[in-house]
Amino acid sequence: MTYEKRRTEKLRRIIRRLDGAVLDFLFPPRCPFCDRVVLPEEGVCPTCRKKLRPVKEPVCMKCGKPLSDQRKEYCADCVKQSRSFAQGKALWIYKEEVKTSIYRFKYQNKREYGKTYAAEMAKRYGGWIRSKKIQAIVPVPLHKNRRKQRGYNQAEVLAKELGEILNLPVRAGLLERVRDTNPQKTLNNRERKNNLKKAFKTTENIVQLKYILAVDDIYTTGSTLHAVAEALLEAGAKEVYACCVGIGSED
């Protein structure tokens, strides 16, 4: 990188930090779980952090779901079904406070929560992401009808915040949801799998990226991320990894 390019990039970083400081002053950050004002470096207030159940070992070696038996290597879902993604990680077990927080993030326009989620992801899994040689982050897309109704894609908000922190490009337009499928939460396991067949396609015939991180808010049975990874692999990606905010558990 030339001196001029380094100087330009340094100036951009300074401007972004100044902009962030001004925004924090005008619109102070809030804990995504209780919605109280917090210090920018806190993200999650101490009271809520004590209530959360972070994902800890033992976890499934494929999807990252917490296991009830430390002698196991894979969860029941990953034993029964193959996964197109190479490995997955998640921040917290999807219960109580996490459920409410993600609901507000998705349906009540609490897009600012994405910044805290992304900061927590970078802190917990930044090293893991770098070790996988990730070249770009791809958010799980919404169908255009659902995006129009909601006004935004929460996975894209999260991906952009994470990309900013890790200095990775975000390819929000690389993948499209071509079928307006039924909500996964309304279906059983078999219906979920069939519901997402050919639901996604890439906008490029050949994807030049080899190592991709797919980002979503929730991981339940893995059907969505399996379908996303399948589409990316078919288009030329070598390995697709996944990272989510909330995930189910075996207990």
C-alpha positions in Angstrom: 0.0 0.0 0.0 1.4 3.4 -1.0 1.9 6.3 1.5 -1.1 8.2 0.0 -3.4 5.2 0.4 -2.2 4.6 4.0 -2.8 8.2 4.8 -6.3 8.2 3.2 -7.3 5.1 5.1 -6.0 6.6 8.4 -8.1 9.7 7.8 -11.1 7.6 7.1 -10.7 5.7 10.4 -10.3 9.0 12.3 -13.5 10.4 10.7 -15.4 7.2 11.5 -14.3 7.4 15.1 -15.4 11.1 15.3 -18.7 10.3 13.7 -19.2 7.5 16.2 -18.4 9.7 19.2 -20.9 12.3 18.0 -23.6 9.7 17.5 -22.9 8.2 20.9 -23.3 11.7 22.5 -26.6 12.4 20.6 -28.0 8.9 20.7 -26.3 7.1 23.6 -25.9 3.3 23.2 -28.4 1.1 25.0 -28.1 -2.4 26.3 -29.8 -4.7 23.8 -31.4 -6.7 26.6 -32.9 -4.1 29.0 -32.7 -1.1 26.7 -31.0 1.1 29.4 -28.3 3.5 28.4 -24.8 2.1 28.7 -21.3 3.3 28.2 -20.0 2.7 24.6 -17.4 0.2 25.8 -19.9 -1.8 27.9 -22.3 -2.8 25.2 -24.2 -5.1 27.5 -25.0 -3.8 31.0 -23.5 -5.7 33.9 -26.9 -6.8 35.3 -28.0 -8.3 32.0 -24.6 -9.9 31.3 -25.0 -11.9 34.5 -28.4 -13.2 33.3 -27.2 -14.3 29.8 -26.1 -17.9 29.1 -23.1 -17.6 26.8 -22.3 -20.6 24.6 -19.6 -22.6 26.3 -18.0 -26.0 25.8 -18.9 -28.7 25.2 -20.4 -27.7 21.9 -21.3 -29.5 18.7 -18.2 -29.6 16.5 -20.3 -28.8 13.4 -22.9 -26.2 14.3 -21.6 -24.9 17.7 -24.8 -25.8 19.6 -24.1 -26.5 23.4 -24.2 -30.2 24.3 -25.7 -31.8 27.4 -23.1 -34.5 27.4 -19.4 -33.6 27.2 -18.7 -37.1 25.7 -20.6 -36.2 22.5 -19.0 -34.6 19.5 -22.1 -33.6 17.6 -25.6 -32.6 18.5 -28.6 -34.8 17.6 -29.5 -32.6 14.5 -26.0 -32.8 13.0 -25.8 -36.5 13.6 -29.1 -37.0 11.6 -28.5 -34.4 8.9 -25.6 -33.4 6.8 -24.5 -29.7 6.8 -23.2 -27.8 3.9 -21.4 -25.2 6.1 -18.0 -26.2 7.5 -18.6 -25.0 11.1 -20.8 -22.6 13.1 -20.5 -20.4 16.2 -23.0 -18.5 18.3 -22.9 -16.1 21.2 -25.7 -16.9 23.5 -28.3 -19.6 24.2 -31.6 -18.6 22.6 -33.7 -18.2 25.8 -35.4 -15.5 27.8 -33.5 -12.2 27.4 -31.9 -13.2 24.1 -35.3 -14.1 22.6 -36.8 -10.7 23.5 -33.7 -8.8 22.3 -33.6 -10.5 18.9 -37.4 -10.0 18.5 -36.9 -6.2 19.0 -33.9 -6.2 16.7 -36.0 -7.9 13.9 -39.4 -6.5 14.3 -39.2 -3.2 16.4 -36.6 -1.4 14.4 -33.9 -1.7 17.1 -31.2 -1.8 14.5 -28.7 -0.3 16.9 -28.5 -3.6 18.7 -26.6 -4.9 15.7 -23.6 -2.9 16.8 -23.4 -4.6 20.2 -24.0 -8.0 18.8 -21.2 -7.5 16.3 -18.8 -6.2 18.9 -19.5 -9.3 21.0 -19.0 -11.6 18.0 -15.7 -9.9 17.1 -14.5 -10.2 20.7 -15.4 -13.9 21.1 -14.8 -15.2 17.6 -12.6 -12.7 15.8 -9.6 -15.0 16.1 -11.6 -17.9 14.9 -12.8 -15.9 11.9 -9.3 -14.8 10.9 -8.0 -18.4 11.3 -10.5 -19.5 8.6 -9.1 -17.0 6.1 -12.5 -15.4 5.6 -12.6 -13.2 2.6 -16.1 -11.7 2.9 -19.2 -11.8 5.1 -22.5 -12.7 3.6 -25.8 -12.0 5.5 -28.6 -14.5 5.2 -31.0 -12.6 2.8 -34.7 -11.9 3.2 -37.1 -12.3 0.3 -37.9 -8.9 -1.2 -41.5 -9.0 0.0 -40.5 -9.6 3.6 -37.8 -7.0 3.4 -40.2 -4.4 2.0 -42.6 -5.2 4.8 -40.0 -5.0 7.6 -37.9 -2.2 6.0 -34.5 -3.8 6.6 -32.7 -7.1 6.9 -31.5 -7.6 10.4 -28.8 -10.1 9.3 -27.4 -7.5 6.9 -27.3 -4.9 9.7 -25.3 -7.3 11.8 -23.0 -8.3 9.0 -22.2 -4.7 8.1 -21.3 -3.9 11.8 -19.1 -7.0 12.0 -17.4 -6.2 8.7 -16.6 -2.7 10.0 -15.0 -4.1 13.1 -13.0 -6.9 11.4 -12.2 -4.9 8.3 -13.8 -7.5 6.1 -16.0 -6.7 3.0 -19.7 -7.5 3.3 -21.4 -8.9 0.2 -25.0 -8.3 0.9 -26.0 -8.7 -2.8 -24.2 -11.9 -3.5 -27.1 -14.1 -2.4 -30.8 -13.7 -3.1 -33.8 -15.4 -1.5 -35.8 -16.3 -4.6 -38.7 -18.1 -2.8 -40.9 -16.3 -0.3 -40.9 -19.3 2.1 -43.0 -19.8 5.2 -41.4 -18.7 8.5 -39.2 -21.6 9.8 -40.6 -21.3 13.3 -44.0 -22.4 12.1 -42.7 -25.7 10.7 -41.4 -29.0 11.9 -37.9 -30.3 11.1 -38.9 -32.1 7.9 -41.0 -29.2 6.6 -38.2 -26.7 7.4 -35.8 -28.7 5.2 -38.2 -28.9 2.3 -39.3 -25.3 2.8 -35.8 -24.0 1.9 -35.0 -26.2 -1.1 -33.7 -23.9 -3.9 -34.8 -20.9 -1.8 -31.4 -19.1 -2.3 -29.3 -18.4 -5.4 -26.2 -16.4 -6.0 -26.3 -13.3 -8.2 -23.0 -14.4 -9.8 -22.6 -17.5 -12.0 -19.1 -18.1 -10.4 -18.3 -16.9 -7.0 -14.6 -15.9 -6.8 -14.6 -16.0 -3.0 -13.3 -19.2 -1.5 -13.9 -18.7 2.2 -17.1 -17.0 3.3 -18.7 -16.3 6.7 -22.5 -16.4 6.6 -24.2 -14.3 9.4 -27.7 -14.6 10.8 -29.5 -13.7 14.0 -30.8 -17.2 15.1 -29.7 -20.8 14.6 -32.4 -23.4 15.4 -32.2 -26.6 13.3 -29.6 -25.3 10.8 -31.8 -25.7 7.8 -31.5 -22.0 6.7 -27.7 -21.9 6.9 -27.4 -25.3 5.3 -29.4 -23.9 2.3 -27.3 -20.7 2.2 -24.0 -22.6 2.3 -25.3 -25.0 -0.4 -26.0 -22.2 -2.8 -22.6 -20.6 -2.2 -20.7 -23.9 -2.6 -22.6 -24.7 -5.8 -21.5 -21.3 -7.2 -17.8 -21.9 -6.4 -17.1 -21.2 -2.8 -14.7 -23.7 -1.1 -15.8 -23.4 2.5 -18.7 -21.5 4.2 -18.7 -20.8 7.9 -21.5 -19.4 10.1 -21.9 -17.1 13.0 -25.2 -16.2 14.8 -26.3 -14.3 17.9 -28.6 -16.9 19.4 -28.7 -20.7 19.2 -30.8 -23.5 20.7 -29.4 -26.1 23.1 -30.0 -29.8 23.8 -31.3 -29.2 27.3 
